[in-house]
Amino acid sequence: MNHPDRSHAFRLLFLALFVMGASNSMLFVILPMVTRAMGTGEIYVGLIFAGSSVFYMGFSPFWGSLSDHRGRRPILLIGLAGNTLSLAAIGMVAGLALSGALAPLIAMVFFAAGRLIYGAVGSAIQPAAQAYIADRTALSERTRLMSALTAGAGLGTAFGPPLAAWIGSFFGIESFVFAFAGFSFVVFVLIAIGLPEYRVPVPHTKRPRHLLRLARNPRLWPFLLVGVGGWTVQGVLLQTLLFYLLDKAHMTIEQAALVSGAIFASGAILVFGAQFVLIPVFNLRPRALMLAGVIISGLGAIAMALSMNAIAIAISFLLTSLGFGLARPGMISGVSLTVEPEEQGSAAGLATATAGAGFFLAPFTGLALYQFVSPMAAYGVLAVLMTLLTILVFSNRRIREIG
């Protein structure tokens, strides 16, 4: 594949991950706003994400493995179609819930169903995109390009919450979600028309057994544990930030939505800068990225537990975002560098599944502690988790071998 083709393909994949990141992050503003308006508890938001996370965790490896045999572009298109359908369903439920046409618990069930569509089908986006990059890069440049690709999701994460808070306040939440579903469909069309697919799929033999064997491979587990831990921390923080501003900074729900949107955006832009500038300039290796990431995230969690006002909360969130922004591409590239070329799709699926695992654990760990014990207990547990991951990354032989 020549360089112009590869650059064009990268831009399309970057756009796909931007859509994926924004589609997810906007819900961390939208769902707390809707649930508070209906009078339901914080734990319901976590349970909505937990249900979809189980599907995401189970289906990501499946889609990644299937992309080894069917090609990357078809699986990527399936994921974008699922993302579009999920957004349309959530927009419809939000409109009905806010108008009073749906009882709160019924609305929660339908929100969960909309997210299940994303978990089952939208989970195809990231493993197909990562494997596409792995197919077309040398080992020496993979960490840099994987980080740049991941920055697309980070940039989407930056724009999703503030757009949801600001545009939604003028035109209505459901109108904004429907509009973004339309944007997701536009990206689907662009990739269907413009993404070159030159890779010859490998023969379709023994795929389920191979995927199960790869999932049990001890080479991958240290990296996957870092992914699960990082996503758990991210899940708890994303799902509690708006509530924390309401409870600690004593804001109205409208103020908290706007402020949380600005904090989400600032954190994601910081991550984008780290992934798109810092990592390529310093040519950081996977181990260094993961080690720096878990340490910074741990410091951010401690600071969050001690925060007493909106400014302190914002700074703490920025720290954890930066840490996760470093650790995530380190984990992804470490997984890719560990496996063989014919295993890239399956391995990318397993790496992507760590997000599902983390978001599944979030409501039963930090979010439950937040609602039933205290915010300090919730964020303190996250700090302990990051300390354990620091020890793992520092001492594990397989992580040291990748470098």
C-alpha positions in Angstrom: 0.0 0.0 0.0 1.5 3.3 -1.0 1.9 6.3 1.3 -1.0 8.5 0.0 -3.4 5.5 0.3 -2.2 4.8 3.8 -2.6 8.5 4.9 -6.1 8.6 3.4 -7.0 5.3 5.2 -5.6 6.7 8.5 -7.8 9.8 8.2 -10.9 7.7 7.7 -10.0 5.5 10.7 -9.3 8.5 12.8 -12.8 9.8 12.0 -14.4 6.5 12.9 -12.7 6.5 16.3 -13.7 10.1 16.7 -17.3 9.2 16.2 -17.0 6.3 18.6 -15.4 8.4 21.3 -17.9 11.2 21.1 -20.8 8.8 20.9 -19.8 7.3 24.2 -18.6 10.4 26.1 -21.7 12.4 25.4 -23.7 9.9 27.4 -21.7 10.7 30.5 -23.5 14.0 30.5 -26.8 13.0 29.0 -27.6 10.0 31.1 -26.9 11.7 34.5 -29.0 14.7 33.4 -31.9 12.5 32.5 -31.7 10.2 35.5 -31.5 13.2 37.9 -34.4 14.8 36.1 -36.4 11.6 36.6 -35.3 11.2 40.3 -33.4 7.9 39.9 -30.1 7.1 41.6 -26.5 7.2 40.4 -26.2 3.5 40.4 -28.7 3.2 37.5 -26.3 5.1 35.2 -23.6 2.6 36.1 -25.9 -0.4 35.5 -26.8 0.9 32.1 -23.2 1.0 31.1 -22.4 -2.3 32.9 -25.0 -4.2 30.8 -23.6 -2.9 27.5 -20.1 -3.5 28.8 -20.7 -7.3 29.2 -21.7 -7.4 25.5 -18.8 -5.2 24.6 -16.4 -7.4 26.4 -17.8 -10.6 24.8 -18.2 -9.3 21.3 -15.0 -7.2 20.8 -12.8 -10.3 20.5 -15.3 -12.0 18.2 -15.4 -9.0 15.8 -11.6 -8.7 15.9 -11.1 -12.4 15.1 -13.8 -12.2 12.4 -11.9 -9.3 10.8 -8.9 -11.6 10.4 -11.1 -13.8 8.2 -13.6 -11.4 6.5 -11.4 -8.3 6.2 -11.2 -5.1 8.3 -13.5 -2.8 6.3 -16.7 -5.0 6.5 -16.3 -5.4 10.3 -15.7 -1.7 10.7 -18.9 -0.9 8.7 -20.9 -3.3 10.9 -19.6 -1.4 14.0 -20.5 2.0 12.6 -24.0 0.7 11.7 -24.4 -0.5 15.3 -23.2 2.8 16.7 -25.7 4.7 14.5 -28.6 2.5 15.5 -27.7 2.7 19.2 -27.6 6.5 19.1 -31.0 6.7 17.4 -32.5 4.5 20.0 -31.1 6.5 22.9 -32.3 9.7 21.4 -35.8 8.4 21.1 -35.8 7.2 24.7 -34.4 10.4 26.0 -37.2 12.4 24.3 -39.9 10.2 25.6 -38.4 10.1 29.1 -38.0 13.9 29.5 -41.5 14.5 28.2 -42.9 12.2 30.9 -44.2 9.6 28.4 -42.1 6.9 29.9 -41.9 5.9 33.6 -38.4 6.2 35.0 -37.7 2.5 35.4 -39.1 1.8 32.0 -36.9 4.5 30.5 -33.8 2.9 32.3 -34.6 -0.4 30.7 -34.9 1.1 27.2 -31.7 3.1 27.7 -29.9 -0.1 28.6 -31.3 -1.8 25.5 -30.0 1.0 23.4 -26.6 0.6 24.9 -26.7 -3.2 24.4 -26.9 -2.5 20.6 -23.6 -0.6 20.9 -22.0 -3.3 23.1 -22.9 -6.1 20.7 -22.4 -4.4 17.4 -20.6 -1.1 17.9 -17.8 -2.9 19.6 -16.6 -3.9 16.1 -15.2 -0.4 15.4 -12.0 -0.3 17.5 -10.6 -3.8 17.0 -11.1 -3.6 13.2 -9.5 -0.2 13.1 -6.5 -1.2 15.2 -5.9 -4.4 13.2 -6.1 -2.4 10.0 -3.2 -0.2 11.3 -1.3 -3.2 12.5 -1.5 -4.8 9.0 0.1 -1.8 7.4 2.8 -0.7 9.9 6.3 -1.9 10.8 7.1 -2.8 14.3 9.2 0.3 14.8 6.4 2.7 14.0 3.4 0.8 15.5 3.4 2.4 18.9 3.5 5.9 17.4 0.6 5.2 14.9 -1.5 3.3 17.4 -1.2 6.2 19.7 -2.2 8.6 17.0 -5.2 6.5 16.1 -6.2 6.2 19.7 -6.0 10.0 19.8 -9.0 10.1 17.5 -11.1 8.5 20.2 -9.7 10.9 22.7 -10.6 13.9 20.5 -14.1 12.6 20.1 -14.3 12.2 23.9 -13.3 15.9 24.1 -16.1 17.1 21.9 -18.9 14.8 23.0 -19.8 16.1 26.5 -19.6 19.9 25.8 -21.5 19.5 22.6 -24.2 17.5 24.5 -24.4 20.0 27.3 -24.2 23.2 25.2 -26.2 22.2 22.0 -28.6 20.1 24.0 -29.5 23.0 26.2 -30.6 25.0 23.2 -32.2 22.4 20.9 -32.9 19.5 23.3 -31.0 16.5 24.3 -32.9 14.1 21.9 -32.3 16.5 18.9 -28.6 16.5 19.6 -28.4 12.7 19.8 -30.4 12.3 16.6 -28.0 14.7 14.8 -25.0 12.8 16.0 -26.6 9.6 14.8 -26.8 11.2 11.4 -23.1 12.1 11.6 -22.2 8.5 12.5 -24.1 7.4 9.4 -22.2 9.9 7.2 -18.9 8.3 8.5 -20.3 4.9 7.6 -20.9 6.0 4.0 -17.4 7.6 3.8 -15.7 4.4 4.9 -17.9 2.2 2.7 -16.9 4.3 -0.3 -13.3 5.4 0.5 -11.4 3.0 2.7 -9.1 0.7 0.7 -9.1 -2.9 1.7 -6.1 -4.7 0.2 -5.5 -7.3 2.8 -6.3 -10.9 1.8 -8.2 -12.6 4.7 -6.6 -15.7 6.2 -8.5 -19.0 5.8 -11.5 -19.4 8.1 -10.4 -22.4 10.2 -10.6 -23.1 13.9 -11.4 -19.5 14.8 -13.2 -20.1 18.1 -10.6 -22.4 19.4 -7.8 -20.1 18.3 -9.5 -17.0 20.0 -9.9 -18.9 23.3 -6.3 -20.0 23.2 -5.1 -16.5 22.5 -7.2 -15.2 25.4 -5.5 -17.6 27.8 -2.0 -16.7 26.5 0.1 -15.6 29.5 2.0 -13.2 27.2 -1.1 -11.0 26.9 -2.5 -11.0 30.5 -0.2 -8.4 32.0 -1.2 -5.9 29.3 -4.9 -6.8 29.5 -4.8 -6.3 33.3 -3.5 -2.8 32.8 -6.3 -2.2 30.3 -9.0 -3.5 32.6 -7.7 -1.5 35.6 -7.3 1.7 33.5 -10.8 1.4 32.1 -12.3 0.8 35.5 -10.8 4.0 36.8 -11.9 5.9 33.7 -15.4 4.4 34.0 -15.8 5.4 37.6 -14.6 8.9 37.0 -16.7 9.5 33.9 -19.8 8.2 35.6 -19.4 10.1 38.8 -18.0 13.5 37.7 -21.3 15.2 37.2 -22.7 13.8 40.4 -19.5 14.9 42.3 -20.0 18.5 41.0 -23.6 18.4 42.2 -22.7 17.0 45.6 -19.4 18.6 46.4 -19.5 22.0 44.5 -23.3 22.4 45.2 -24.1 23.3 41.6 -27.5 23.1 39.8 -27.8 20.3 37.3 -27.6 22.8 34.4 -24.4 24.3 35.8 -22.9 20.9 36.5 -23.7 19.7 33.0 -21.9 22.7 31.5 -18.9 22.5 33.8 -18.5 18.7 33.5 -18.6 19.1 29.7 -15.8 21.7 29.9 -13.8 19.3 32.2 -14.4 16.4 29.9 -13.2 18.5 26.9 -10.1 19.8 28.7 -9.1 16.3 29.8 -9.6 14.8 26.4 -7.7 17.6 24.6 -4.9 17.1 27.1 -4.9 13.4 26.2 -5.0 14.2 22.5 -1.9 16.4 22.9 -0.1 13.6 24.8 -0.9 10.9 22.2 -0.4 13.0 19.1 2.6 15.1 20.2 4.3 13.8 23.3 4.5 10.1 22.4 5.8 10.6 18.9 8.3 13.3 19.9 9.9 11.3 22.7 9.3 7.9 21.0 8.0 6.4 24.2 7.8 2.6 24.4 4.8 0.6 25.8 6.3 0.0 29.2 7.2 3.6 29.8 3.8 4.7 28.7 2.0 2.3 31.0 4.2 3.0 34.0 3.9 6.8 33.6 0.1 6.4 33.0 -0.8 4.3 36.0 1.3 6.5 38.4 -0.3 9.7 37.1 -3.7 8.2 37.3 -3.1 7.1 40.9 -2.1 10.6 41.8 -5.2 11.9 40.2 -7.4 9.5 42.1 -5.9 10.6 45.4 -6.4 14.3 44.5 -10.0 13.6 43.5 -10.7 12.0 46.9 -9.4 15.1 48.6 -11.0 17.7 46.3 -13.3 20.3 47.9 -14.4 22.5 45.0 -14.9 22.5 41.3 -11.3 23.7 40.5 -9.7 20.9 42.5 -12.1 18.4 40.9 -11.2 19.6 37.4 -7.4 19.4 38.1 -7.8 15.9 39.6 -9.8 14.8 36.6 -7.2 16.2 34.2 -4.5 14.2 36.0 -6.3 10.9 35.7 -7.2 11.7 32.1 -3.6 12.3 31.2 -2.5 9.1 32.9 -5.1 7.0 31.1 -4.2 8.7 27.8 -0.6 7.5 28.2 -1.4 4.0 29.6 -4.0 3.1 27.0 -1.8 3.3 23.8 1.0 1.6 25.7 -1.3 -1.3 26.5 -2.7 -1.5 22.9 0.7 -1.4 21.2 2.1 -3.8 23.7 -0.6 -6.3 22.8 0.0 -5.8 19.1 3.8 -6.2 19.5 3.3 -9.5 21.4 1.3 -11.5 18.9 1.9 -12.7 15.3 0.6 -11.0 12.2 -2.2 -13.5 11.7 -3.4 -12.8 15.3 -3.7 -9.0 15.1 -7.4 -8.9 14.7 -8.0 -11.3 17.6 -5.5 -9.5 19.8 -7.0 -6.1 19.0 -10.4 -7.5 20.0 -9.1 -8.7 23.3 -7.5 -5.3 24.0 -10.7 -3.6 23.1 -12.6 -5.9 25.4 -10.7 -4.5 28.4 -13.0 -1.4 28.0 -16.0 -3.5 28.5 -14.5 -5.3 31.5 -13.6 -2.0 33.1 -17.0 -0.4 32.6 -18.7 -3.6 33.9 -16.6 -3.4 37.1 -17.1 0.4 37.6 -20.7 0.4 39.0 -19.9 -2.5 41.3 -16.8 -0.9 42.7 -16.3 2.8 42.6 -19.9 3.8 41.7 -21.4 1.6 44.4 -19.0 3.0 47.0 -19.8 6.5 45.8 -23.6 6.1 46.4 -23.6 3.9 49.4 -20.4 4.8 51.3 -18.7 8.1 50.3 -16.9 9.7 47.3 -13.6 9.5 49.2 -14.0 5.7 49.5 -14.7 5.4 45.8 -11.7 7.4 44.7 -9.5 5.8 47.4 -10.1 2.4 45.9 -9.1 3.7 42.5 -5.8 4.9 44.0 -5.1 1.5 45.5 -5.9 -0.2 42.1 -3.4 2.1 40.3 -0.8 1.3 43.0 -1.2 -2.4 42.3 -0.9 -1.8 38.5 2.3 0.2 39.1 3.9 -2.7 40.8 2.7 -5.0 38.0 4.1 -2.9 35.2 7.4 -2.2 37.0 8.1 -5.8 37.9 6.5 -8.0 35.2 9.0 -9.8 32.9 6.8 -9.9 29.8 6.2 -6.2 29.9 9.9 -5.6 30.3 10.7 -7.8 27.3 8.5 -5.7 25.0 10.2 -2.6 26.3 
